[in-house]
Structures are given as C-alpha cells and as structure tokens.
Amino acid sequence: MLPIDRADLISLKTPPPDVADGIVSQALLTAPGLRATLFRFAAGQELSEHTSPARVLLHVLAGSGEITLGPRVQRLAAGDLLHMPPHLPHAVRAVEDLTFLLVQATPPTAAVAEISSEDS
C-alpha cells in the first residue's frame, strides 16, 4: 500500500475488514529490511508458536489478546507496544477481536537471505 520510493500517508483508523472466524493480514509496506503489516484476528483465533529473524514491534490498535514470549504469557490491550528481539519463540491468541500493526526490521544479512529464499 505504501510506496517505498516516496513519502505517503495512510490511516490506521479504518481497520481491515471484519473476519467472522479467521485472520486477515494486509501488507502496508514492504521494503528491503523492513515490513509493516496490519493484522486482524477474530476472537479465539491463534497463531501457533514460531520465530522470526526480524526485530519486531507490535502495536495493538484495538481489542485484546495474549502473546506467549518463550515461557511467559503477556496480556495485550489497545495502546500497548511490544518489542520482540529476533529469534524469540512466540505465539498469539485473540481473547476478543484483535487488530495490531506489526513492524519487522530485518538485519541486512537476514534480509538478503530472506529475499534469496523467496526467489527459489
């Protein structure tokens, strides 16, 4: 949605479409080493444990949920901003409808490896 070659603006006040029983994601910006994605989880939806080579900022825009960070479970609510270092095992569960902005910053070497694996 956002061009990488010029300044532009979008509003996050309008959430992605409602989902009855799923997860919707919308890429807002994809650039070398940086990705911003808007997520909407219907209540009860989960994303199983995984890791990422990226440093992550997760900003909760609406709703509430829980995120498992390694062995710890952290409650998420509108207005929260969470930082996750690279390679931290994590999982997400929506307690109620949950909308958040996820920003991933990938180190240059990992970004090159990610692009190479996408081309294969």
C-alpha positions as CSV (number, residue, x, y, z in Angstrom):
1,M,0.0,0.0,0.0
2,L,2.7,2.5,0.9
3,P,5.3,3.1,-1.9
4,I,8.9,2.7,-0.9
5,D,10.2,5.4,-3.2
6,R,8.3,8.4,-1.9
7,A,6.6,9.7,1.2
8,D,2.9,8.8,1.6
9,L,0.2,8.6,4.2
10,I,-2.5,6.0,5.1
11,S,-4.9,6.0,8.0
12,L,-4.9,3.1,10.5
13,K,-8.3,4.3,11.9
14,T,-10.1,2.1,9.4
15,P,-9.3,-1.4,10.4
16,P,-9.1,-4.3,7.9
17,P,-12.4,-6.0,7.1
18,D,-14.2,-7.9,9.9
19,V,-13.4,-11.6,10.0
20,A,-16.0,-14.0,11.3
21,D,-13.7,-16.7,12.3
22,G,-10.2,-16.2,10.8
23,I,-7.2,-14.0,10.5
24,V,-6.7,-11.2,7.9
25,S,-3.4,-9.5,7.2
26,Q,-2.7,-6.6,4.9
27,A,0.9,-5.6,3.9
28,L,1.2,-1.8,4.3
29,L,4.9,-1.5,3.4
30,T,7.4,-4.0,2.1
31,A,11.0,-2.7,1.6
32,P,14.4,-4.2,2.0
33,G,14.9,-5.0,5.7
34,L,11.5,-3.5,6.7
35,R,8.0,-4.8,6.6
36,A,4.8,-3.3,8.1
37,T,1.7,-5.5,8.2
38,L,-1.8,-4.8,9.7
39,F,-3.4,-7.9,11.3
40,R,-7.0,-8.6,12.4
41,F,-7.8,-11.7,14.4
42,A,-11.3,-12.8,15.1
43,A,-11.9,-13.6,18.8
44,G,-10.4,-17.1,19.7
45,Q,-8.1,-17.2,16.7
46,E,-4.5,-18.3,17.3
47,L,-1.1,-18.1,15.5
48,S,1.0,-21.1,16.7
49,E,4.5,-20.7,18.1
50,H,7.1,-19.6,15.6
51,T,10.3,-17.5,15.4
52,S,11.5,-14.8,13.1
53,P,14.9,-13.4,12.2
54,A,13.4,-9.9,12.4
55,R,13.2,-7.5,15.3
56,V,9.5,-6.8,15.8
57,L,7.4,-4.0,17.2
58,L,3.7,-5.0,17.7
59,H,1.3,-2.1,18.3
60,V,-2.2,-3.1,19.5
61,L,-4.8,-0.8,17.8
62,A,-8.0,-2.5,19.1
63,G,-9.2,-5.4,21.1
64,S,-7.2,-7.7,23.4
65,G,-5.2,-10.9,23.3
66,E,-2.3,-12.8,24.7
67,I,1.1,-13.3,23.4
68,T,3.4,-16.1,24.5
69,L,7.0,-15.0,24.6
70,G,9.1,-18.1,25.3
71,P,7.8,-19.4,28.6
72,R,6.0,-16.2,29.5
73,V,2.4,-15.2,28.6
74,Q,1.8,-11.4,28.2
75,R,-1.7,-9.8,28.0
76,L,-2.1,-7.4,25.1
77,A,-4.6,-4.5,25.0
78,A,-5.3,-1.5,22.8
79,G,-2.5,1.1,23.1
80,D,0.2,-1.5,24.0
81,L,3.5,-1.5,22.2
82,L,5.5,-4.7,22.4
83,H,9.2,-5.3,21.4
84,M,10.4,-8.7,20.4
85,P,14.1,-9.4,19.7
86,P,15.0,-11.7,16.8
87,H,14.6,-15.5,17.1
88,L,12.3,-15.3,20.2
89,P,9.7,-18.1,20.1
90,H,6.2,-16.5,20.2
91,A,2.5,-17.2,19.6
92,V,-0.6,-15.0,19.5
93,R,-4.2,-15.7,20.7
94,A,-7.0,-13.2,20.3
95,V,-9.1,-13.0,23.5
96,E,-11.5,-10.7,21.6
97,D,-11.4,-9.3,18.1
98,L,-7.8,-8.1,17.9
99,T,-6.2,-5.6,15.5
100,F,-2.5,-4.8,15.5
101,L,0.3,-3.3,13.5
102,L,3.4,-5.5,13.2
103,V,6.6,-3.9,12.1
104,Q,9.5,-6.2,11.3
105,A,13.1,-4.9,10.9
106,T,15.4,-7.5,9.5
107,P,19.2,-7.2,9.7
108,P,20.8,-6.7,6.3
109,T,22.3,-10.3,6.1
110,A,19.0,-11.9,7.1
111,A,17.1,-9.7,4.6
112,V,19.3,-10.8,1.8
113,A,18.9,-14.5,2.8
114,E,15.1,-14.0,3.0
115,I,15.0,-12.4,-0.5
116,S,17.1,-15.2,-1.8
117,S,14.9,-17.9,-0.4
118,E,11.8,-16.2,-1.8
119,D,13.3,-16.3,-5.3
120,S,14.0,-20.1,-5.1
